[in-house]
Structure formats: structure tokens, C-alpha cells
Amino acid sequence: MTTAVTSGGEVRAGEARALVLWDIDRTLVYVGEVDRTAYREAFAEVVGRPAERLPAKGTGVTMPLAIRELLADNGVPAHEAEALLPRMLEVVPLRFAAHTDDVRRLGYVLPGAMGALKAVAAEPDLVATVVTGNLEENARIKLGVFGIDKYVDAAAGAYSSDDAHRPALVAVAQRRAGDRHAGSFHKGNTVIVGDSLEDVRTGLEGGARVVAVASGTTPADRLAEAGADVVLPDLTDSGRLIQEIRVLTDTA
């Protein structure tokens, strides 16, 4: 069984029939330069010198891959990078956590996102969680700071801490959500909602339908060309979002 939050705030049970996998960054929230600040500080701490180049913004690449890119782009030899990577993966979440107040001060929820989260959570047969390129510690800070954790089952989600290959995270979330909500989730009843080409690729290769949202750095036409099933300009029309999810999962 799964639970849903009604407009009155009460929780009711229902049969889990479809799984909604939310991306976080630039789909639900924007945190400015805080992620990149954590990369910069972690690099200086672990490598012992300042980073001259930082990972590109808004690509959706998982944090472990972004950290590999950070090391390579700043002249760390491959054999040294492999040795340094585990320490970087420990330090980046610590540095990000140290800037939690900056996430709260500089970040914000994107237009329509909170209403969309509430609308999905209110559907008793939909299970909502996250599939994200964030390490789990970073993701949970973002979810908690903005109150998103009330509307998703974060324990059923999948994070780049689980696998650096983002498409592999779909199966992780499907399994966890199935175990927690007594459902069986597969490509036919799983939808990713995300803003980047990586989100589209994650669905296509990982086994989910894709509702792309042109709220990030990728324009709508490129999201459509990449293979998204549906492209929305933003999340302000929660009714349409629910309708599209139901059509894609055959739960209308």
C-alpha cells in the first residue's frame, strides 16, 4: 500500500500503481553556486591547491562523474584521481552541509514545483520519490531545506551514492519503492520528471517514461528531440502533469 496527503492534510492509503521519480536540481529547486562552492572547497582540501575550472552547470551529470571531471580538468593525473576520488566523495557532502544556510538563503523552489509535488503526493495510487545525480547527503539537505521531503518518500529514492551511472538508478528506485509500497514498478508504470538531457537518457536507458520540464538550461525542443515522451514548459499546471503521468502509465 501507499499513502497520500489530501488537501486537508490527512493521510490516506491506496494501491500503489505507478511510480513518479522526481529530479531535484532545476526541476524542483535551484541552489545557485552552492554545489560548485562545495566542489571548490573540497578540491582545495583534498588536492591541496585551488581549482581553476569547475564542472559545468545544469548538465544533470552525477556527482561522482562531475568530481572525476573536476579532477581531470584541473590537471590531476588519472592514477592520482582514482586514489583521491573516495576522499572527494566524503568531503563534498561535508562542505555542502556546511553551507546549508546558504542553500536556504540563496536557493528557491521553482515556479509551480511545490504545487506539483503536493498534487502528485495527493494521488493515492502514485508513489513519489527522487532519482537524482546528487549524492544522498546533498539531496536530503535540499529536500529538507525546502520542505520537499514531506511530499516524497526519500528512502525509496536513488542517488549517485548508489551508482555513478545515472540510468542504473531507475532500477534501484523501482526496487526500493516496490519493497516499501508493495508494488511492482517497471517501465510501463514509472515516470521520471526532470529538466536535463541526462534525465531523458536516464529514462530511456534505465526503463522509465519521461516528462521533461524546460525549467533548466535545456530548451524544450532539445528535450523533445532527445526522446522525452512529454515536454512541459514548467510545473505550474499540476493538473496537466497528473494527466500526462496517468496517460504514460495507463492509470487514467
N, C-alpha and C positions, 0 to 999 in steps of 0.2 A: 504494500500500500504506500501511497504518497500523501503528503499533506499540502494544503493550500491556504493562503491568507486571504480572507474575504475583505470586502471594503469596510466592514465593521471591525476588523482586526482579529476576529476569531479564526481558529484553525479547524479545517475540516478534512476528513480523509477521503481518498478516492483511488481509483485503479490507475496505476502508472502505465500509460500507453505510449508516451513519446518523451524524448529527452532533448532538452534545449541546452546547448553548450555556448555560453557567453564568452567572447573575448573580452579583455578588460581595457587595455590602453587604446585610446582614440575611438573605441566603440562605446564604452560606458564613461570613462573618465580621462582627463588629461592632467598630468602632473608636472608639466613643464620640463625643466632641466634637472629634476631631482635624480632620475635614474642615471643620467650622464655624470652628475656630480659624484654619485656613488662609484661609478666606474673610475672616474678620475682619481678619487681619493684611494680606492683600493689598489689601483695600479701603482701609485706613488708609494704606498705602504709595502706592497709585496715586491715590486721590482726595484724600488729604491731611487727612482727618478721620475720627473713629471712625464705624463703622456702628452705627446704633441698632436695626436689625432684620436678622435673618439668615434664610436660606432655611429652609423647613420641613424637618423630619427625615423620613426614611423614605419619601419620595414616589417615588423612582426617576427623577425628572426628570434629564436630562442636565446635566452641569456647566456647559456654555455657557448653557443656559437658566436654570439656577439663578443664574448670575452676572448675567445680564440682570435677573432678578427682584431680586437684591441691589441692583443699581444703582438700579432704578426705585423700590424700596421705601424707599430712603434718599435720595430726592429729587434724584437726578441726572437732569437733563433728557435726553430721548430722543436729541437730536443729540449731546450730550456722551457719553452712554453708548455710542453706536456708535463714537465715537473712542477711548474708554477700553477697550472690550471686548478688543481684541487684546492690550493690555498686561496686563489682568487674567488672560487665559488663559496668559500667560507666567509671571506672578508666583505664581498659585495653586499650580502644581506645585512651584515653588521653596520656597514657605512650607510646603507639606505635607512635602516631602522633609526640611526642617529639623526636622520633628517625627517622624522615623522611629522614634526611640527611644520616643516616646510611643505610637506605634501598637503597638509591641512590648509596652510596659508596660501600657497601658490596654485594648488590644484583645484579642479572643479569637476562636477558631474556634467556631462554633455547634454545638450538640449533633448528633452524627451526621454532620456535614459532611465530616470527613476520611475517615471510613469510606465515605461515599457517593462521594467523589472517587476513592478507591482502587478501589472496586468498578467504577465506570464505566471508569476507566483500564485495568482488568484485562481488559475485554472486547475481544478483538482486532479486532472489526468496528465498534467505536464510536470516533469521533473526538471528543475533548473539548476545548473551548476556552471562551472567555468572550465574552459580549456585555454591555456594561456602560455605564452613564451616566457612569462615571469617565473623565477624561482618561487617556490611555495611561500617562503617567508616574506618576500616582497609583495606577492599577490595578496596575502592575507592582511598586510598593513593597508594596502589600497582599498580592499573590500571593507575593512573595519573603519577606517577614517571617514569614509563617505556613507556608511550605513548600508552598504550593498549586501553585507553578509546576512542581513535579515531576509533577503529575497532569493538567496541561492544556497544550495547545500554544498558548502565548500569542501566538505570531507569526501564528497563524491566526485570532485573535480580532478583534473590532471594538470600537471605543472612541468616546467622544463627540468625541475629536480628529478622527475620520474624518467624522462628521456629527452635528450637534446634534439631528437628528430621529431619535429612537431606533429606530422601525421600519425605517428605512433601513439600520441596522447589520446586520440579518439577512442581507441580500444580500451585504454586504461580507464577513461571516464565511463565508458559503456559498462565495463565490468563492475566498477565500484558502484555506480548508480543502480545497476541490476541487483547487486548484493544488498544495498541499503533500502531499496524500494520495491523489492520483489517483482521486478520487471525484467523483460528481455529486450535489450536495446541493440539495434543493428542499423545498417544504412537506411533501411526503409522507414525507420521511426526516430532518427536522430538528425537534428538540425544545428549547425553552427551559425551563430550570429557574430559577424566580425567585419572589420574595415579594410583589411590589407590583402594583398595578393597571397601572402602566406596563409591567411585564414581560408582563402578559397582553395589553395593547394592542400591544406590540411584536410578539408572536407573531401575533395576529390580523391586524394590518395589514401586517406585514413578511413573512409567509409561513413560519410555523413552528407546530407544535403546542405546547401549553403544559402543563407540570406546575408548578402553583403550590404553594408551600410557605408555610404560615401561621406563619412564623417571624419576620415583621416586624411592621409596625404595622397591617396589613390583615387582618381576620378571615377565616376560611375561607369563610363564606357570601358575603361580598362578592367574593372571588376567583372563586367559582363563578358568581355572578350576572354577573360581567364577561365570562365566556366561557371560563375555563380548562377544558381537557379533563379534567384530573385535579387534585384538591386533596389534598395531604398535610399532616398536622399539623406534621411536621418531617422531618428526613432520617435519623432513627435506623434506619429499616427499609430498608437498602440493597437487599435482595432485592426488595422491592416496587417500589422506584424503578426497578430494572433491568427488572422485568416490565412496568411501565407504559410505559417508554420503548420496549420491544420491541413492545408492542401498538400503540402510537401510530405507530410507524414500519414496522409489518408485517415485523419481523425476528425474530419469535419462533420 
